[in-house]
Amino acid sequence: MESEEGPVNDLVSLGLARYEARVYLALVRRESYTAAEVAREADVPRQRVYDVLDALVRRRLATAHPGRVATFSAVAPELAVARLMALQRETLERLDRVSATLTSTLVPIWADGRSHTVPLDYVEILRDPKSISEAFTDIQNHAQRELLSFSKPPFVAPGLNTPGIRAVRRLRRNGGSVRAIYTHDALADPETLDNVRRSSAAGEECRFAADLPLKLVVADASLVLCDMPDPVAGTGSTTALYIEHPALAACLRLAFLTVWEGAQTAPAEPV
């Protein structure tokens, strides 16, 4: 049967199941077979061959000959292939009608949806620390030209920011800029200090300030990730905003550059 894998695959592509294709090819070899004979010849399970033969007869690809022991013969190949092609054309025509109807139904809905926007759909509100950490990794990965950040505790991600270090290397390799401002108390954490040193070795420019207004990341003057601590609750909980808004990002970039100009180029005290 290995030499017939090509014809079997061709018949399958014309709509036959694989057992049907194998049985039809077996029937072609001689004038007629009993069910048991064709099962052996086609290497089809005996318990399946009757259903397969019935299917071929219904498709008018085989003929049944009643008798004390029923026999089966193949319809001439040119006729069988023509019938299979006709069924495929009918299927394609039906699918063509369905696709045309579906397109005419969906296009107006799609077009109508282009004219409606959800208010503030450029702002994603994040409260779960895991989601905030994932957004932090995401904005670093999206940066193509410039990455600016205010870094201050508490941190939702580990101090060693491995994805960020990879982003620094990628940006600097492509001629981009990476600048970060850290608070002095952030450097009291050994893991954060190690991250600062590794990031600096990768090409990040860093400066230091006694305090920063909030945690902030600005990528390419278009993407912003910032925390919004609750000014009333006074707890460690925070809400982060992931914003895709070039005008706002441009303003926050200017704020970063203002703080950058007044920040120290080295920590206030040796660490």
MORAZI-V395281 format. One record per backbone hydrogen bond with DSSP energy under -0.5 kcal/mol. CO is the residue of the C=O (numbers start at 1). NH is the residue of the N-H. Records with the same first field share a line. If there is no record, write none. Layout:
# MORAZI-V395281
CO=NH  NH
This chain:
# MORAZI-V395281
1=4
2=5
4=8
5=9
6=10
7=11
8=12
9=13
10=14
11=16
12=15
17=21
18=22
19=23
20=24
21=25
22=26
23=27
24=28
25=29
26=29
27=30  74
33=72
34=38
35=39
36=40
37=41
38=42
39=43  44
45=48  49
46=50
48=52
49=53
50=54
51=55
52=56
53=57
54=58
55=59
56=61  62
57=60
61=75
63=73
64=66
65=71
70=35
71=65
72=33
73=63
76=79  80
77=81
78=82
79=83
80=84
81=85
82=86
83=87
84=88
85=89
86=90
87=91
88=92
89=93
90=94
91=95
92=96
93=97
94=98
95=99
96=100
97=101
98=102
99=103
100=104
101=105
102=106
103=107
104=108
105=109
106=110
107=111
108=112
109=113
110=114
111=115
112=115
113=116
118=121
120=123
122=244
123=125
124=126  242
126=240
128=132
129=133
130=134
131=135
132=136
133=137
134=138
135=139
136=140
137=141
138=142
139=143
145=177
146=220
147=179
148=218
149=151  181
150=152  216
151=183
159=161
160=162
161=165
162=166
163=167
164=168
165=169
166=170
167=171
168=172
169=173
170=174
171=176
172=175
177=147
178=205
179=149
180=207
181=151
182=209
183=187
184=187
185=188
186=189
188=190
189=193
190=194
191=195
192=196
193=197
194=198
195=199
196=200
197=201
198=202
199=203  204
200=203
205=180
207=182
208=264
209=184
215=227
216=150
217=225
218=148  220
219=222  223
222=245
223=219
224=243
225=217
226=241
228=239
229=231
230=234
237=230
239=228
240=126
241=226  243
242=124
243=224  245
245=249
246=250
247=251
248=252
249=253
250=254
251=255
252=256
253=257
254=258
255=259
256=260
257=261
258=262
259=263
260=263
264=208
